[in-house]
Amino acid sequence: MARKNRYQYDQDQDFDAPQRVSRSQKKRESTALQELGASLARLPLRELERLEISQDLLAAYRELGRITSREAKRRHMQYIGRLMREEENVERLEEAVALFEEGRRPSDVL
């Protein structure tokens, strides 16, 4: 008899329990955070210092300014994306990027 995979329908399954997040969804969320990290990299360092981000993430943005190699910058942006997954105020950072793109200083409003 063929073995039933875990993701197939199970009659005894509790539908009130939180659903498992698919690998594709995790990748989409990770990519979105990497893109947000890249948008934050366009902000001036002075504005980043005023935002409430972790010290590790702030140090990563400072280091990004010193990197000249294209491949090294790409790898470092992936590292920043990983640090972004640990951030708690992602919505606030998205607002800061939106305000900066409008031409307003995020630190004045947030």
N, C-alpha and C positions, 0 to 999 in steps of 0.2 A: 504494500500500500504506500502511496506517495505521501511524503511528509508535508504537513501543512505549514506554510510560512507564517511568521508572526503577524505580518501585515494583512493577511487575508481575513475575510469576515469570520468572526467568531460569535456564535450565538450567546455565549456566556459573558461577552464583553460588556463592561460597564460604560455606557455612553456618557455618563455624567463626569467621568474622569477626564483630566486634561489629555488632549490628543498629542501624540508624538509629532515633533516638528520634523518635516522631511529634510533631507540633505540639501535639496535644491533651495528650500526656503532659507536654510542656514547660510547658504552661499549668497543668496540675494541680499540678505541682511548684512552679511560681511562686506559685500561689494558696495552697498549703500554707505556703510560706515567708512570705507576706504575713500569713497568719493567725497564724503563730508570732510574727512581729514585733509584731502587735497584742496578743498575749498578753504578750509581754515589756514592752510599753508600760504594762501594768497593774502591773508590779513597781515598787517604790520605786526611785528613782534611785540610792540608796545600794547597793542589792542589784545593780543593773546594773553599777555601778562595780567591784564585787568579782568579777563574772564575767569570764572572759577573752574579751572581744569587741574588735573593732577600734576604734581611736580615732575613725574616721569614723562608725561606727555609734553609739558612745557620744555623740558630738557631735550626731548626728541626734536621739537621744532627749532630750538636753538642750534642743534647739531645739523639739521637739514640745511641751514644757511651756509655752513662751512663745506658741505659736500659739493664737489664739482663734477664728478663722473656721472654720466647719465645712468648707467646700470646701478651704481651705488645709490643714486637718488631713488630709483625705482624700488630697490630692496628696502630702503629706509622708509618709503611711503607705505610699503606693506607692513613694516614694523609699527608705524604710526596707526595704521588700520587696526592692528591687533590691540594696541593700547586704547583705541577708541571703543573697542568692545567692552572694555572695563569701565568706561566712563558712565556716570549716573545721569548727568544733565545733558543728554543728547539733544532733546528738544530745544533747550536753551541755546546750545551751540548752533543748531540749525537756524534759530531766530537771529543770532548774531551774524551769521553769514548772509542771510537775506537782507538784514539792515545795511550791511557793508556794501552789498551789491546795489542797493538803492542809493548809495552815496551818503548814508548817515553813519555816524560813529556808534558802534554797538555799545560801547562802555557808557555813553551818555544816556541811553534808553534802558539798558538792562541793568 
